[in-house]
Amino acid sequence: MPPSDAIQQTHAGYNFRCHFIDGVFSLIGYSIFNAHAIMPGFIHELVVRHPYLQPYENRLVQTLVVLFVGVAGPVSFLTAGLSEHLTERKGWFLRWVFTGRFTVLAIALCTLAMGWMGATVFLTLLYSLVLVRAVAAGTSMPQWLDFIGRQIPEEKRGVLFGGRDAMGTLLGVAVLAALPHATKRFGFPTDFGLLFLAAAIAFLISGLVLSRMREVPYQAEETRPRAPLLQRLRRTLGILREDKPYRMLMIAMVFASMVTVANSSMIVTKANRLLGLAGPELTAFAGKASICQIASYAAFMPLMGLLAGRIGYKKLAYIGCLAACGTMLLGIFAGGEWTFLSALVIGGARQAAMVLIGINLPLALARSDRRPSYIGLRSLCMLPAAFMPLIGGSIADGFDPDIVLWAAAVFALLALVVFYLLVREPEQR
């Protein structure tokens, strides 16, 4: 056994706890700072007070969603392999981690000060800060997953992701349930500012816990020479030519990401308009929508993990695609508050399935000496997520949100067919 492997095993339990606790507090932050449920309510409240923004509401919301969940993928691809020449990567990694976490604190402070700066200046700062956060998250993601793949044994990763996500999101639900009652007397935008401040505190705690991780220096065979950007990108793209199973997985995940032409945020935006919500009612619905989505995700995450162990990740992808289709159809025909919330519950099941697929299948197929590059290449499948929601938001503003929801349902069924035809389980490789 190489010395590094022996040391990794010595630190395995400690690092598992660090990653677990980091994940719990990160998920608390993500639950509160929710792009799909809280942000649509936040933007709608802003639009109600500034009517000149009303024609752009869907585009404003979808742009935020893209910055939250779409931009990080392409950034991961561009920065893939950036740390592969380093024997000690923890310091480099933590700089990007804390850059992303401190932007959430800045967003909270800007929201609390919105009345002093006006809507236009605030929106400019908001989108700029979210972009910085996305770049930081995308740059750190390949190395974070490399640490996971290197430090956490494969048989414990399901426990790590399922347990921390379930616990973190449920604690986030508790914060969301309590804070609206504690902040409703403050009014807009202070109520949302305090929500974002709570998220920032959770993110900073998670970063501090992660900084306690014990890194074992990489061995010579685990590093690669530093290369210029274009050479790194060619080397990363070469994986598609060299590794057919991974190439097939990437194609399937591209089709799955096209479902983001419509997502939970569009369903919430439709509900806000259809139900005529504003003020405290809107804040309450935004909280309930976020609770339904993330509580469903938390409940389904360990269940999907157990299910994947029995039926495999390929069949789990079928379930995720069918759940996405069901979410869109229920959003189309929803006419009341609880119907919309039921759509979000199904959406949480879809999210749990696709998160597990998106993490575990690439890790299972990636070569250990090039894992950051493999993870960066995986992020290419998120490229449609960087523009599909913007297309969907523009169509929804100009025509009807239901057109976009129908399109997303069709994409979900198409993704199911592609997974069936192209993807193999890792053990079949």
N, C-alpha and C positions, 0 to 999 in steps of 0.2 A: 504494500500500500504506500503510495507517495506520501511524503511528509505533509503536504498541504491537505490531502484527504483526511489524514489522521487528525490534524488540527481542526478541520471543518467539522468532523464528527464530535470533537470535544466541545466546540462552541454551538453545535446544532440546536440544543434545547434552548440556550440563551437567545440565539438569533431568531428562533421560532417565536419566542415570546415578544421580542422587539417588533418583528414584522406583524404579529397578531395585534398587539396593542396599537401600533402605528395605524393599522388598517381600521381598527375600531373607531379611533378618533377621526381618521380621514373620512370614514363613512358618515359619522355624525355631521361633519362639515358639509359633505356633499348632499346629505339629506336636507339640510337647512338651505344651502346655497344651490337650490335645485333649478336647473335650466329649463326643465320640462313642465314644472308645475308652479313654482314660486315666481320665476321670472315673467311668465305670461301675465300673472296677476299684477306684478310690479309695473310692467310696461303699460298694461291696460289702465291702471290707476293714473299713471303719468299722462297717458293719452286723453283721458277724461278731463284732466285739468288743463291740457293744452290741445284744443281741438284741431289745430293745424297739423298735428301728427296723426290724426285718425286714419287718413287714406293709406298710411304706411305701417299700420299696427302689425300685421302679419310679417311683413319684411323686417321690421325692427326685432320682433321676437325670434324669427328664424335666423337672423344674423347673429344674435346672441347664442343660439343653440349651436350654430356652426363654429363659433369661436370657442365654445365650451367643449364640444365633443368632436368636431370635425378637423380643426386646424392641427391639433396635436399629432394626428396620424401622419400627414405629409411631413411635418417637422421631424418626427421620429425617423422617417425614411432618409431625409436629408442629413441628419446627424448620426445615422446608424454607423457603428464602428468607430465613432469619434474617440471613444475611451479604450479601444482594444489594444493600444500600444502601451497602456499604463499597467504597471504591476500593482500599484495601490490606487484605487479609484474612488474610495469613500469621500475624500475631501472634494474632488471634482463634482461628484454626484450631489453632495449636500448643498453646494453652492446653488445649483439649479433648483433643488427641492425648496430651499428657503426663499429664493426669488419668487417662485410661484405662490408660496404661502403668504408672503408679505403683501402681494397685490390684493388679496382678499381683504386684509386689514385696511388697505388704502381705499378699496371700494366702499367698505362700511363707513369710513370717515367721510368720504365724498357724499354718500347718500345722506348722512346726518347733516351735512352742510349744503344740501341741494338748494334750499331756500335762499341762500346767499349768492349762488352762482348762476341760477337760471337753468332751464331745461336743456338748451342747446349746449352750453359749456359742460353740463353734467353728462349728457349723452356722449360727448366727445371723450371725456375722461373715462367714462364707464367702458366704452368699447376699446379704448386704448389699453386700459389696465387688464381687461379680460384677454386681449390679444397677447400681452406680455405673459400672463399666466399660462396661456395655451402653449406658447413657445417654450417656456420653462418646463411645463409638464411633458411636452413632446420630446424635449432633449433628454430629460432624465428617465423617460419610460424604458428605453431599451436596456439601460444599465440596471434599473430597478428589477426588471424581469430576469436579467442575467444573475443578479444577486439571489433572487428567489430560486432560480433553476440550479444555482451552485450551492446554496446554503440549506435549502429545504428538500429533504428526500421526496422523491416522486409520490410515494404512498401517503405523505402527509400534506401535500399541496391542496387536496380537496378539503381536508379539515381546516387548513389555513384560510382558504378563500371562502368556503361556505360558512365557517364559524365566525370569522371576523366580520364578513358582510352582513350576516344575520344580526349579530349583536350590535354592530355599529348603526345599521339602519333602524333597528328597533329603538335604540337610545335616541337616535335622531328624531324618530316619531314622537317620543316622549317630550323632547325639547320643543318640537313644533306644536304639540298639543298644549303645552304650558305657556309658551311665549306670546301667542296672540292674545290670550286673556290678560297677560301682564303688560302688554304694550298697547292695547287698543285705545287706552285713554290718551296716548300721545298723538295719534293721528298720523297721516301721511306727510312726509316720508320717514319720520322718526321711527315708526313701527317697523318698517322694512330695514332701516338702518341698524336697529338693535338686533334684528334677526341675522343680518350679515355679520355683525360684530360677534355674535355667538358662534357663527360658523368660523370666523377668523381665529377665535380663541381655540376652537377644536383643532383646526389645521395646524396652528403653531405648536400645540401640545403633541400632535402626531409627529411633527418634524423633530421635536426635541427627543422623543422616544426613539425615532429612527436613527438619530445621530449617535445613540448608544450602541448601535450594531457593531459587532466585532468582525472586522474584515481580516481575512487571511490573504496575504500578498499572492498575486497570480504567479504561476510558474512560467518559465520561458515558453513552454509549448502551449500555454493558454493565451499568449499575446501575439499580436501581429504588428509588423512595422507600420508606423504612422504614414498615411498617404494623403495627397491632396484631395480636395472635394470630388473632382470629376473621376479620379481613379477609384476613390472609395465607392462612388455611386455605380461605376461600371462593375466593380468587384461584387457589390451587393446585388445588382441586377443579374449578374452571371449565375446566381443561385437558381434563378428561374430556368435557365438553360440546363444546368447541371443536375437539378433535383426535381424529377417529374412529379412525385407525390406532393411535394411542397407547392409546385406550380399549380397543380389541380386544386389544392386547397385554396390558394390565393384567388383563383378564378371564381370559385364558389363563394368566397367571402366578399368579393366585389359585388356579385349579384345580391347577396344578402344586405349589403350596406345601401343598396339603391332604395330599400324600403324607407330610408330616411327622407325621401321626398315629402312624406308626411310622418308625423310622430306625435307623441303624447302632448307636446306643447301646442300643436295645432288643434287638437281635440279640446284642450283647456281654453284656448283662445276662442274657439267656436262656442263653448259653453258660456264664457263670460259675456259674449254678445247676445246669444240666444236667450239667456236667462236674465239679461239686463242688470248685471251685477255692478255695484260701485260701493265705495266706502267700506264700512265694517263687514258688509255682506260679502264683498269681493275678497277681503283679507281672510275671512273665515273659510270661503270656498277654496281659495288658494291653499290654505293649510290642509283642508280635507283632501284636496286633490293630491297634494304631495304625500300626505300620510297614506292614502290608498295605493299610490304608485310604489313608494319605497317599502311599505309594510308588505305588499305583495311580493316585491323583489326579495325582501329579507326572508319571507316564509318559503318562497319557491327555491331560493339559492341552495340550501342544503338538500332539499328534495330532489332538485335537478342533478346535484352532485351524486347522490345515491343512485338515481335513475341511470345516469351516464355509466356508472360502474357496472350496471346490469345489462344495459342495452347498447352501450357504446355511444360515442359522441356524434357519429354520423346520424343515428336515429334520433338523438337529442336535437339535432339540427332540424329534423322534420317537425318535431314538436314546436320548436321556436318559430319556424316559418308559419305553421298553422295558427299559433297564438297571435302572431303579427297580423295575419289576415283577419282573425276574429276581432282584434282590437279595432282595426279600421272599419269593419262592417258595423260594429256596434256604435262607433263614433258617427257613422253616416246616419244611422236610424235613431240615434238618441234624441229624446225630446224633453227629458227632465234631468234634474241634478243627479239622481242616483244611477241613471243609465250611463251618464258620462263617467261617473266614478267607477262603475263596473267595467267600462272600457279600459280605464287606467289600471285596474286590478289585473286584467288579462295582459295588458302591456307589461306589467311587472314580471309576469311569468315568462314572456318573450325575452325580456331583457336578461333575466337570470340565465336562461338557456344559452343565449348568444354570448354573454360574457364568459361563461365557462368554456364554450367552444373556442372563442377568440383567444383565450389564454392557454388552455391546456393542449389543444391540437398543435399549435405552432411550437410550444415547448417540447412536446413529445417527438416532433419531427426534426427539430433543429439540431445541428451539430454543436457539440459543447464548446469547441474552440472558436465558433463564429456565431454564438448565440445572439449577441447584440445586433449583428447584421441581419440575421434571420428575423429578429423581432422588428427591426426597422423596415424590412421588406414586407412583413405582415401588415405594417401600418399603411402600405399602399392600398390595401383593401378598404381603408377608411377614406380614400380620396373622394369617392362620390359623396360621402357625408359632408365634404367641404363645400359642395355647390348644390346638391339636390334639394336641401331644405330651402335655399334661396329661390330656386326655381319654383318649388311648391308654394312658398310664401307669396311670390309675385302672382302666381295663378290664382291663389286664394283671394288676394286683394282685388284682382281685376275681374274675377268671375265668381267662383263658388268653392269654398273649402271642400265640399263633398267630391268634386272632380279629382282633387289631389288625393283624398282618402281612397277613392276607387283605384287610382293608379298605384298607390302603395300596396293595396291588397293584391293586385295583379303581380307586382314585383315580388311579393312574398311567396306566391305560388310558383313563380318562375325560379326563385332561389331554391325552393324545395326540389324542383326537378333537377337543377344543376348539381346540388349536393348528392342526389340519388345517382346521377350518371357518372360523376367525376371523382368523388372523394372516397378514399379508403380509410378504414380504421388503422391507427399506427401499427398495431400488431400484425396487420396484413402486408406491411411494407416489405 
